[in-house]
Amino acid sequence: MRLAHLADPHLGFRQFYRQTPHGTNQREADVAAAFRQAVEDAIAARPDVVLLAGDVFHSVRPTNPAILESFTQLRRVRAALPRAPIIVIAGNHDTPRSVETGAILRLFEAVPDVHVVVHERRWLEFPDLDLAVLCVPHADLSRQPREPLAPRAGFRWNVLLLHGEIAGVIPGDRSWLEYGGALVDPTELHADAWSYVALGHYHVARRLQPNVWYAGSLEYVSPNPWGELRDEEAQGRPGLKGWLLVELAADLRVEFRPVSLARRMIDLPAIHGTGLAPAELDAMIQERVENVAQGIDGHIVRQLIWDVPRAVARDLSYTPIRQFKTRALHYHLDIRRPHPAREVGVGAPGQRHTLAEMVVEYLRRRPLDATVDRERLVALATHYLEQTTSRVREA
């Protein structure tokens, strides 16, 4: 039994202002190209079942090109693999807030033998394959109390398809994370009882147990991809996106199948600017760009510089920086100011709180409704502040 496990295509994702010659957002086109490549590779692998573990679209109301792309690719799969069931669950991005709101994923039901699960968990049984699949979309996990996740008797293979955040998996640096996933305790999975657990939501391919995997996203569609790059490096797959080919057998085998991305994410070595003059920083910025293997042209690039006073940043030479912005699809010069110091009391050295610190301190002491997760609220506020500050600096 072979499964194709794909997750988080995020079709319709848009970023930056560059367009293709046809007037489409370039990043939206990149995301669609990655999905097409994954579908083509999956067809070549000839799986018995195709699993899409949520967030097919980046939003509940995706763009027309995204809808057309998804429908076209699923029809491709159906034509090439006429006997393989295609199972799609909704993630947090493509789940309507209300059950009365129509879900665009229902469009896929027009393709024969495509099974779509949006709001409530559902069992799908395939007697010819001796397979049962429990489909658990984002909306179902958001309900409390949750029903137990347990396999179905009478089938050789039991697969759990779920879109959510498994507690303890995502690293401490959550600055890149797409918030909104439902939190699931690992013990709720009862992993040993399943033939395979196919997960969506976390954008880095990762093994939790031999039979429990996140497939990761097919492109970089997070608010901040730089933390995502670090996570991929920790997993031994730096800069790689793809899908999973799973072979259910006594000796379960899971193969990561990479896709070739349209462009690289290049995080240049950080510069520590303490005590450096503008001319010295200019030279270091230039050197790091020149040392990029195969150049920065057409790629997405960040240069992080720590501890640069406002006056020094103002006197940098921005002519070459504008040239970098022209060459790259996107070049982000991320300048971080030194922590401001002040005198406290009768002259004892102290430190002025940043806006982020003040927000965190306020949210940690503010009375909250019992249903609100304080730590997730604090993390979400920190993420939005970082994202806003980054955009202001970039502008």
C-alpha positions as CSV (number, residue, x, y, z in Angstrom):
1,M,0.0,0.0,0.0
2,R,1.5,3.3,-1.1
3,L,0.3,6.7,0.0
4,A,1.2,10.1,-1.4
5,H,1.2,12.5,1.6
6,L,1.0,16.2,0.6
7,A,0.2,19.2,2.8
8,D,-0.1,22.9,2.9
9,P,0.1,24.0,-0.8
10,H,-1.4,27.4,0.2
11,L,-2.5,28.1,-3.4
12,G,-3.3,31.8,-3.9
13,F,-0.5,32.9,-1.5
14,R,0.8,36.4,-2.6
15,Q,3.9,38.2,-1.4
16,F,5.9,41.3,-2.5
17,Y,5.0,43.3,-5.6
18,R,6.8,41.6,-8.5
19,Q,4.5,40.2,-11.2
20,T,4.9,37.7,-14.0
21,P,4.7,38.8,-17.6
22,H,1.1,37.8,-17.5
23,G,0.3,40.1,-14.6
24,T,0.2,37.4,-11.8
25,N,1.9,37.9,-8.5
26,Q,5.2,36.2,-8.9
27,R,5.1,34.4,-5.5
28,E,1.6,33.2,-6.3
29,A,3.0,31.7,-9.5
30,D,5.9,30.1,-7.6
31,V,3.5,28.4,-5.2
32,A,1.4,27.1,-8.1
33,A,4.5,25.8,-9.9
34,A,5.6,23.9,-6.7
35,F,2.2,22.3,-6.5
36,R,2.2,21.2,-10.1
37,Q,5.6,19.7,-9.7
38,A,4.6,17.8,-6.6
39,V,1.5,16.5,-8.4
40,E,3.6,15.4,-11.4
41,D,6.0,13.6,-9.1
42,A,3.2,11.9,-7.2
43,I,1.6,10.7,-10.4
44,A,5.0,9.2,-11.4
45,A,5.2,7.4,-8.1
46,R,1.8,5.6,-8.7
47,P,0.4,5.7,-5.2
48,D,-2.7,3.8,-4.2
49,V,-4.1,6.8,-2.2
50,V,-3.4,10.5,-2.4
51,L,-3.8,12.5,0.9
52,L,-3.9,16.3,1.1
53,A,-3.5,17.3,4.7
54,G,-5.1,20.7,4.7
55,D,-4.5,24.4,3.7
56,V,-4.9,23.6,0.0
57,F,-5.7,27.4,-0.3
58,H,-4.1,30.3,1.5
59,S,-7.5,31.8,2.3
60,V,-11.2,30.9,2.5
61,R,-11.8,33.0,-0.6
62,P,-8.9,32.2,-2.9
63,T,-8.0,33.9,-6.1
64,N,-9.6,32.6,-9.4
65,P,-6.2,31.4,-10.7
66,A,-5.7,29.4,-7.4
67,I,-9.1,27.7,-7.8
68,L,-8.4,26.9,-11.4
69,E,-5.0,25.5,-10.6
70,S,-6.2,23.2,-7.9
71,F,-9.1,21.9,-9.9
72,T,-6.8,21.3,-12.9
73,Q,-4.2,19.4,-10.9
74,L,-6.7,17.2,-9.1
75,R,-8.3,16.3,-12.5
76,R,-4.8,15.4,-13.7
77,V,-4.4,13.0,-10.8
78,R,-7.7,11.5,-11.4
79,A,-6.9,10.9,-15.1
80,A,-3.5,9.4,-14.4
81,L,-4.5,7.4,-11.3
82,P,-8.1,6.5,-12.0
83,R,-8.3,3.9,-9.1
84,A,-6.6,6.0,-6.4
85,P,-8.9,7.7,-4.0
86,I,-8.0,11.4,-3.3
87,I,-8.7,12.6,0.2
88,V,-8.7,16.3,1.1
89,I,-9.2,17.8,4.5
90,A,-9.5,21.5,5.4
91,G,-6.8,23.4,7.3
92,N,-7.1,26.5,9.3
93,H,-6.5,28.7,6.2
94,D,-9.3,27.2,4.1
95,T,-11.9,26.6,6.8
96,P,-14.9,29.0,6.8
97,R,-15.6,30.6,10.2
98,S,-19.2,29.5,10.0
99,V,-20.6,26.2,8.9
100,E,-23.2,28.2,7.0
101,T,-20.5,29.7,4.9
102,G,-19.8,27.7,1.8
103,A,-16.4,26.0,1.6
104,I,-14.5,26.3,-1.8
105,L,-13.0,22.9,-1.2
106,R,-16.4,21.4,-2.0
107,L,-15.6,22.2,-5.6
108,F,-13.3,19.2,-5.7
109,E,-16.3,16.9,-5.1
110,A,-17.1,17.4,-8.8
111,V,-14.0,15.2,-9.6
112,P,-14.9,11.5,-9.3
113,D,-13.7,9.7,-6.1
114,V,-12.4,12.9,-4.5
115,H,-13.4,12.9,-0.8
116,V,-13.5,16.3,1.0
117,V,-13.9,16.8,4.7
118,V,-14.3,20.4,6.0
119,H,-16.1,20.8,9.3
120,E,-16.5,17.4,11.1
121,R,-14.3,14.4,11.3
122,R,-15.4,11.5,9.0
123,W,-14.4,7.9,8.5
124,L,-13.7,6.8,4.9
125,E,-13.6,3.1,4.2
126,F,-12.0,1.5,1.1
127,P,-12.7,-2.3,1.3
128,D,-10.8,-3.0,-1.9
129,L,-7.7,-1.6,-0.3
130,D,-8.4,-3.0,3.1
131,L,-8.0,0.6,4.3
132,A,-9.9,3.0,6.6
133,V,-9.0,6.7,6.9
134,L,-10.1,8.9,9.8
135,C,-10.2,12.5,8.4
136,V,-9.9,15.2,11.1
137,P,-10.0,18.7,9.7
138,H,-9.0,21.9,11.6
139,A,-12.6,22.8,12.6
140,D,-13.2,19.4,14.3
141,L,-10.1,19.9,16.5
142,S,-11.3,23.3,17.5
143,R,-14.3,21.8,19.3
144,Q,-14.2,20.8,22.9
145,P,-14.4,18.2,24.3
146,R,-12.8,16.1,21.5
147,E,-13.7,12.6,20.7
148,P,-10.9,10.1,21.0
149,L,-8.8,9.3,18.0
150,A,-8.9,5.6,17.6
151,P,-8.6,3.2,14.6
152,R,-11.4,1.2,13.1
153,A,-11.6,-2.5,13.6
154,G,-11.8,-4.9,10.6
155,F,-9.2,-3.2,8.4
156,R,-5.6,-4.1,7.8
157,W,-4.6,-0.5,7.3
158,N,-5.8,2.4,9.5
159,V,-4.6,5.9,8.6
160,L,-5.2,9.1,10.5
161,L,-5.2,12.3,8.4
162,L,-5.2,15.4,10.6
163,H,-4.5,19.2,10.4
164,G,-3.2,20.6,13.6
165,E,-0.3,21.6,15.8
166,I,1.2,18.8,17.8
167,A,2.3,20.2,21.2
168,G,6.0,20.3,21.7
169,V,6.9,19.9,18.0
170,I,7.4,23.5,16.9
171,P,10.6,24.9,18.2
172,G,10.9,27.7,20.8
173,D,11.4,30.3,18.0
174,R,7.9,30.7,16.8
175,S,8.4,34.0,15.0
176,W,7.8,32.4,11.6
177,L,4.8,30.4,12.5
178,E,1.4,30.7,10.9
179,Y,-0.9,31.0,13.9
180,G,-4.4,29.6,14.1
181,G,-3.7,25.8,14.3
182,A,-5.5,23.7,16.8
183,L,-3.2,22.4,19.6
184,V,-3.1,18.6,20.0
185,D,-1.4,16.7,22.8
186,P,0.8,14.0,21.4
187,T,-0.9,11.4,23.6
188,E,-4.2,12.1,21.9
189,L,-2.9,10.6,18.6
190,H,-2.4,7.1,20.1
191,A,0.2,6.7,17.4
192,D,1.1,3.1,18.0
193,A,-2.5,2.1,17.1
194,W,-2.3,3.5,13.6
195,S,-0.6,2.3,10.4
196,Y,0.3,5.9,9.6
197,V,-0.5,9.4,10.8
198,A,-0.4,12.1,8.1
199,L,-0.2,15.6,9.5
200,G,-0.6,19.1,8.1
201,H,-0.1,22.6,9.4
202,Y,3.6,22.7,10.4
203,H,5.6,23.8,7.3
204,V,8.7,21.7,7.8
205,A,8.8,18.0,6.9
206,R,9.4,16.2,10.2
207,R,9.2,12.8,11.7
208,L,7.6,12.7,15.1
209,Q,7.6,8.9,15.3
210,P,8.4,6.3,12.6
211,N,4.7,6.3,11.5
212,V,3.9,9.9,12.4
213,W,5.0,12.7,10.0
214,Y,4.4,16.3,9.0
215,A,4.9,16.5,5.2
216,G,5.7,20.3,5.4
217,S,4.6,22.9,2.9
218,L,5.5,22.9,-0.8
219,E,6.8,26.4,-0.7
220,Y,7.8,29.2,1.7
221,V,4.4,30.6,2.6
222,S,5.0,31.7,6.3
223,P,5.1,35.3,7.4
224,N,8.8,34.9,8.2
225,P,10.6,32.1,6.3
226,W,13.9,32.6,8.1
227,G,13.0,30.7,11.2
228,E,11.6,28.0,8.9
229,L,15.0,27.7,7.2
230,R,16.6,27.1,10.6
231,D,14.1,24.4,11.4
232,E,14.8,22.7,8.0
233,E,18.5,22.8,8.7
234,A,17.9,21.1,12.1
235,Q,16.0,18.3,10.3
236,G,18.9,17.8,7.8
237,R,17.0,19.3,4.8
238,P,18.1,22.9,4.6
239,G,16.2,24.8,1.9
240,L,14.2,21.8,0.8
241,K,10.4,21.5,0.4
242,G,8.5,18.5,-0.8
243,W,6.1,15.7,-0.1
244,L,6.2,12.2,1.4
245,L,5.8,8.8,-0.3
246,V,4.7,6.3,2.3
247,E,4.8,2.5,1.9
248,L,2.7,0.7,4.4
249,A,4.2,-2.6,5.2
250,A,5.6,-4.5,8.1
251,D,8.7,-2.3,7.7
252,L,7.1,1.0,7.1
253,R,9.1,3.3,4.7
254,V,8.7,7.0,4.3
255,E,10.6,8.8,1.6
256,F,10.9,12.6,1.4
257,R,10.5,13.7,-2.2
258,P,11.8,17.2,-2.8
259,V,10.4,19.7,-5.3
260,S,12.6,22.1,-7.2
261,L,11.7,25.7,-6.1
262,A,11.6,28.6,-8.5
263,R,14.0,30.6,-6.3
264,R,16.1,30.3,-3.2
265,M,15.6,31.9,0.2
266,I,19.0,33.4,1.1
267,D,19.6,34.5,4.7
268,L,23.0,36.2,4.6
269,P,25.3,35.9,7.6
270,A,24.3,38.5,10.2
271,I,26.4,41.6,10.8
272,H,27.0,42.9,14.3
273,G,27.3,46.6,13.8
274,T,28.5,47.8,17.3
275,G,31.1,50.5,16.8
276,L,31.2,50.3,13.0
277,A,31.1,53.3,10.8
278,P,28.7,53.6,7.8
279,A,31.5,53.0,5.3
280,E,32.5,49.8,7.2
281,L,28.9,48.5,7.2
282,D,28.6,49.3,3.5
283,A,31.7,47.2,2.7
284,M,30.4,44.3,4.8
285,I,27.0,44.4,3.1
286,Q,28.6,44.4,-0.3
287,E,31.0,41.6,0.6
288,R,28.2,39.3,1.8
289,V,26.1,39.8,-1.4
290,E,29.2,39.2,-3.6
291,N,30.0,36.0,-1.7
292,V,26.6,34.4,-2.5
293,A,27.2,31.4,-4.7
294,Q,25.4,31.9,-8.1
295,G,24.3,35.4,-7.0
296,I,21.2,36.9,-5.6
297,D,19.4,37.6,-8.9
298,G,15.8,36.5,-8.8
299,H,16.0,35.2,-5.2
300,I,14.6,36.3,-1.9
301,V,17.3,37.7,0.4
302,R,17.6,39.0,3.9
303,Q,20.6,40.9,5.5
304,L,20.2,41.2,9.2
305,I,22.4,43.8,11.0
306,W,22.4,44.1,14.8
307,D,23.0,47.1,17.0
308,V,23.1,50.0,14.4
309,P,22.2,53.4,15.8
310,R,19.7,55.4,13.8
311,A,22.3,58.0,12.8
312,V,24.7,55.3,11.4
313,A,21.8,53.6,9.5
314,R,20.8,56.9,8.0
315,D,24.4,57.5,6.6
316,L,24.6,54.1,4.8
317,S,25.1,54.2,1.1
318,Y,21.7,53.1,-0.3
319,T,22.6,53.2,-4.0
320,P,24.0,49.6,-4.0
321,I,21.1,48.5,-1.7
322,R,18.6,49.8,-4.3
323,Q,20.6,47.8,-6.9
324,F,20.3,44.7,-4.8
325,K,16.5,45.2,-4.5
326,T,16.4,45.4,-8.3
327,R,18.4,42.3,-8.9
328,A,16.7,40.1,-6.3
329,L,13.0,39.2,-6.3
330,H,13.1,40.7,-2.8
331,Y,16.0,42.1,-0.8
332,H,15.3,42.9,2.8
333,L,17.9,45.0,4.8
334,D,16.8,44.3,8.4
335,I,18.5,46.8,10.6
336,R,18.0,46.3,14.4
337,R,18.7,49.3,16.7
338,P,20.7,48.9,20.0
339,H,18.6,48.5,23.1
340,P,18.1,52.0,24.5
341,A,19.6,52.5,28.0
342,R,18.5,55.1,30.6
343,E,19.4,56.1,34.1
344,V,17.2,54.7,36.8
345,G,16.7,56.2,40.3
346,V,19.8,58.0,41.4
347,G,22.0,57.0,38.5
348,A,21.9,53.2,38.5
349,P,22.2,51.8,35.0
350,G,19.0,50.4,33.6
351,Q,17.2,49.6,30.4
352,R,14.1,51.1,28.8
353,H,11.4,48.6,28.0
354,T,10.7,48.1,24.3
355,L,7.2,48.2,22.9
356,A,7.2,44.4,22.6
357,E,8.3,44.0,26.2
358,M,5.6,46.3,27.4
359,V,2.9,44.5,25.4
360,V,4.1,41.1,26.8
361,E,4.2,42.4,30.4
362,Y,0.6,43.8,30.0
363,L,-0.8,40.6,28.5
364,R,0.8,38.4,31.2
365,R,-1.0,40.3,34.0
366,R,-4.2,41.2,32.2
367,P,-7.3,39.2,33.4
368,L,-8.5,36.9,30.6
369,D,-11.5,34.8,29.9
370,A,-10.9,31.2,31.0
371,T,-11.1,30.0,27.4
372,V,-8.2,32.1,26.2
373,D,-4.8,30.5,26.1
374,R,-2.5,33.2,27.5
375,E,0.7,31.9,26.1
376,R,-0.7,31.7,22.6
377,L,-2.1,35.2,22.9
378,V,1.3,36.5,24.0
379,A,3.0,34.7,21.1
380,L,0.5,36.0,18.6
381,A,0.9,39.6,19.8
382,T,4.7,39.3,19.6
383,H,4.5,37.9,16.1
384,Y,2.3,40.8,14.8
385,L,4.5,43.4,16.4
386,E,7.6,41.9,14.8
387,Q,5.9,41.6,11.4
388,T,4.7,45.3,11.6
389,T,8.1,46.5,12.7
390,S,9.8,44.7,9.9
391,R,7.5,46.1,7.3
392,V,8.0,49.7,8.6
393,R,11.7,49.3,8.4
394,E,11.5,47.9,5.0
395,A,9.4,50.8,3.8
